[in-house]
Amino acid sequence: MSSLEALFCHVDDFCQVFEPLWHQALLSSGKKYRRRQRSLSLSEVMTILIAFHQSHYRNFKHFYLIKVKCDWQQEFPLAVSYQRFVTWILSSLIPLCTYLRRCFGQCTGISFIDATSIKVCHNRRISQHRVFEGCAARGKTSVGWFFGFKLHLVINERGELLNVQVTPGNTDDRQPVVELLQDLWGKVFADKGYVSQSLAQHLQEEHEVTLMAKPRRNMKHHLMVYQDKLFARKRALIETVIDQLKNISQIEHSRHRSPTNFCVNLLCGLIAYCHQPKKPSLQLD
């Protein structure tokens, strides 16, 4: 229970600062928005959504009906029906995006970058899929073709997220690199999919970031500092993070009913990982 209380306190502290600024921005836009009083606050809604990704449940409906409505009845005495709660999920999208930025770690000068596929349906059902029509795309990874999106992420040697971006599945891994690394510094280690002399030169000159990608088989190997060579061998750290995001935080499944549901699920999975007390890391000592 202490973990739930700690999560709620962290989210509630954020909402107390964010909500007044958010409502002020909505008022200044000149549009009229309906604000009905709810039995659950925004911080409670966000806490429930994030806590699902920290649990062992694989279905949010079962989690809400069993865990929230029964086991956590004292913590959420005014919890509404599952159907009503689902209609509130849309309103949490923008706060979750902002809150995720607050959960990012600090750049230490040693970073790792990689991309992974986020499938939204089985390959046999691509022609019948309609939920992400016009958004998702076919892409190819080292394990084969898929239909969905790509999650690009950057981490430090402590396993903390530094930046993330979602693109259609057919996006080249090198396309969002400049935007992902614009606020970082130091050395960034990547696999051979990020090999690009022009990209590395641009990052070095404009952002003072050294991109160190694994050379391809038909390329000449350049001399590296021994310490950099050791870090390059530890690129599997980010693959471990991706594995935990998919298997523990559940950022990937094929049961989405809308693009908004997909975004909320992905954001909450990333936030749940950020709150994970023990993350994969390198023992630099």
C-alpha positions in Angstrom: 0.0 0.0 0.0 2.9 2.3 0.6 3.8 2.2 -3.1 0.2 3.3 -4.0 0.3 6.1 -1.5 3.7 7.2 -2.8 2.5 7.1 -6.4 -0.6 9.1 -5.5 1.3 11.7 -3.6 3.8 12.2 -6.5 1.0 12.5 -9.0 -1.2 14.7 -6.8 1.8 17.2 -6.2 2.1 17.4 -10.0 -1.7 17.9 -10.5 -1.9 20.7 -8.0 0.6 22.7 -10.0 -0.5 21.6 -13.5 -4.3 21.9 -13.3 -4.6 25.6 -12.6 -2.1 26.4 -15.4 -4.0 24.0 -17.7 -7.4 25.6 -17.0 -5.9 29.1 -17.4 -4.6 28.1 -20.8 -8.0 26.7 -21.8 -9.7 29.9 -20.8 -7.2 32.1 -22.6 -7.9 30.2 -25.9 -11.4 31.7 -26.0 -13.2 28.4 -26.4 -15.9 27.3 -24.0 -15.2 24.0 -22.1 -17.6 22.2 -19.9 -16.2 21.4 -16.5 -18.5 19.1 -14.5 -17.6 18.0 -11.0 -16.4 14.4 -10.8 -16.3 12.0 -7.9 -12.7 11.2 -8.7 -10.0 13.8 -9.1 -7.6 14.0 -12.0 -4.8 12.7 -9.7 -6.9 9.7 -8.7 -7.7 8.9 -12.3 -4.0 9.1 -13.3 -3.0 7.0 -10.3 -5.3 4.2 -11.2 -4.2 4.2 -14.8 -0.5 4.1 -13.8 -1.0 1.5 -11.0 -2.5 -0.9 -13.6 0.9 -1.1 -15.3 2.6 -1.8 -12.0 0.3 -4.7 -11.3 0.2 -8.3 -12.5 -3.1 -7.8 -14.3 -3.2 -8.1 -18.1 -6.7 -6.7 -18.6 -7.6 -3.2 -17.3 -11.3 -4.1 -16.9 -10.5 -6.9 -14.5 -8.0 -4.7 -12.7 -10.6 -2.0 -12.2 -13.4 -4.2 -11.1 -11.4 -6.5 -8.8 -8.5 -4.4 -7.5 -9.9 -0.8 -7.5 -13.6 -1.4 -6.8 -13.0 -4.2 -4.2 -9.5 -4.4 -2.8 -8.9 -0.6 -2.9 -12.4 0.4 -1.8 -11.1 2.4 1.2 -8.6 4.2 -1.0 -11.1 5.1 -3.7 -14.5 5.1 -1.9 -16.1 7.2 -4.7 -15.0 5.0 -7.6 -17.5 5.1 -10.4 -18.5 2.3 -12.7 -16.1 0.9 -15.2 -18.0 2.3 -18.2 -18.0 5.9 -16.7 -14.3 5.6 -15.8 -13.5 4.7 -19.4 -15.1 7.9 -20.6 -12.7 9.9 -18.3 -9.5 8.4 -19.7 -9.5 10.8 -22.6 -9.2 13.8 -20.3 -6.0 12.4 -18.8 -4.0 12.3 -22.0 -2.5 15.8 -21.9 -1.7 15.6 -18.1 0.0 12.3 -18.7 2.2 13.7 -21.5 3.3 16.5 -19.2 3.8 14.2 -16.2 6.0 11.8 -18.2 8.4 14.7 -18.9 8.7 15.3 -15.2 9.6 11.6 -14.6 12.6 11.6 -16.9 16.1 11.2 -15.5 19.1 13.5 -15.8 21.7 13.3 -18.5 25.1 12.1 -17.2 27.1 12.3 -20.5 26.7 8.5 -21.2 23.5 7.6 -23.1 22.1 4.8 -25.2 19.6 5.1 -28.0 17.5 2.5 -29.7 14.0 1.9 -31.3 11.5 -1.0 -30.9 8.4 -2.0 -32.7 4.9 -1.5 -31.1 2.6 -3.9 -32.8 -1.1 -3.1 -32.9 -2.4 -6.2 -34.6 -1.2 -9.5 -36.0 0.2 -9.5 -39.5 -2.7 -11.7 -40.7 -5.2 -9.0 -39.7 -3.5 -6.0 -41.3 -5.9 -5.8 -44.2 -8.9 -5.9 -41.8 -7.5 -3.4 -39.2 -9.3 -0.1 -39.0 -8.5 1.4 -35.5 -5.2 2.9 -36.6 -6.0 3.4 -40.3 -3.9 6.4 -41.5 -1.7 6.4 -38.3 0.1 3.1 -38.1 2.2 1.7 -40.9 4.1 -1.5 -41.9 7.7 -1.6 -40.7 10.5 -4.1 -40.6 12.9 -5.0 -37.8 15.6 -7.6 -37.4 12.9 -10.2 -36.5 10.5 -9.5 -39.4 7.7 -7.3 -40.6 5.0 -5.8 -38.3 2.2 -3.3 -38.4 2.1 -0.5 -35.9 4.5 2.1 -34.5 8.1 2.6 -33.5 9.1 3.7 -30.0 12.3 5.6 -30.0 13.9 6.0 -26.6 17.1 7.3 -25.0 18.4 6.2 -21.5 21.4 6.9 -19.3 23.6 4.3 -17.8 21.3 4.1 -14.7 18.4 2.9 -16.9 16.5 6.1 -16.6 14.5 7.4 -19.5 15.8 10.7 -21.0 13.5 11.1 -24.0 11.0 9.2 -26.0 9.2 9.6 -29.3 6.6 7.6 -31.2 6.6 7.4 -35.0 4.8 5.2 -37.7 6.3 1.8 -38.2 8.0 2.6 -41.5 10.1 5.5 -40.1 13.9 5.3 -40.3 15.5 4.9 -36.9 17.8 7.9 -37.7 15.0 10.4 -38.5 14.0 11.5 -35.0 17.6 11.3 -33.5 18.2 15.1 -33.7 15.0 15.9 -31.8 15.6 13.2 -29.3 19.1 14.4 -28.5 18.7 18.1 -28.7 18.7 18.6 -24.9 21.4 16.0 -24.1 25.2 16.1 -24.1 28.2 13.8 -24.1 28.4 10.4 -25.9 25.5 8.4 -27.2 25.9 4.8 -28.1 23.8 3.1 -30.8 23.6 0.0 -33.0 24.5 -0.2 -36.7 21.0 1.1 -37.7 22.1 4.6 -36.7 25.3 4.7 -38.9 25.3 8.0 -40.7 28.3 10.2 -41.2 26.2 13.3 -41.9 24.1 12.8 -38.8 27.1 12.3 -36.6 28.7 15.4 -38.0 25.6 17.5 -37.5 25.1 16.3 -33.9 28.8 17.0 -33.1 28.8 20.5 -34.6 25.3 21.7 -33.6 24.6 20.0 -30.3 28.0 18.9 -29.1 26.8 15.3 -28.9 29.1 12.4 -30.1 27.0 9.6 -31.7 29.0 6.4 -31.6 27.2 3.7 -33.7 28.4 0.2 -34.2 30.0 -0.1 -37.7 28.5 -2.4 -40.3 30.4 -5.4 -41.5 31.5 -3.8 -44.8 32.9 -0.7 -43.0 36.3 0.0 -41.6 36.7 -0.1 -37.9 38.0 3.1 -36.3 40.2 3.2 -33.2 38.2 3.8 -30.0 39.2 4.8 -26.5 39.1 1.7 -24.3 36.4 3.1 -22.0 34.2 3.9 -25.0 34.7 0.4 -26.3 33.5 -1.0 -23.0 30.4 1.2 -23.1 29.7 0.1 -26.7 29.6 -3.5 -25.5 27.0 -2.5 -22.9 24.4 -1.4 -25.4 22.3 -4.4 -24.4 21.2 -2.3 -21.4 18.6 -0.5 -23.5 17.3 -3.8 -24.9 16.8 -4.9 -21.3 14.8 -1.7 -20.6 12.7 -2.3 -23.7 12.0 -5.9 -22.6 10.8 -4.7 -19.2 8.6 -2.0 -20.9 6.9 -4.7 -23.0 6.6 -7.5 -20.5 6.3 -5.8 -17.2 4.9 -2.3 -18.0 2.7 -3.8 -20.8 3.2 -1.0 -23.4 2.3 -3.4 -26.3 -1.0 -5.2 -26.9 -3.5 -5.6 -29.8 -6.7 -4.8 -27.9 -6.9 -1.0 -28.5 -10.2 0.5 -29.4 -9.0 4.0 -30.3 -5.7 5.9 -30.9 -6.3 7.8 -27.6 -6.4 4.5 -25.7 -3.1 3.5 -27.3 -1.4 6.8 -26.3 -2.7 6.6 -22.7 -1.6 2.9 -22.4 1.9 3.8 -23.7 2.3 6.8 -21.5 1.2 5.0 -18.4 3.5 2.1 -19.1 6.5 4.5 -19.5 5.5 6.3 -16.3 5.2 3.0 -14.4 8.7 2.1 -15.5 10.0 5.5 -14.4 8.6 4.8 -10.9 10.1 1.4 -10.8 12.4 1.3 -7.8 15.1 -0.9 -9.3 16.0 -0.4 -12.9 18.6 -2.1 -15.1 21.9 -0.2 -14.8 25.6 -0.4 -15.3 27.9 -0.7 -12.3 30.5 1.9 -13.3 32.4 1.6 -10.0 
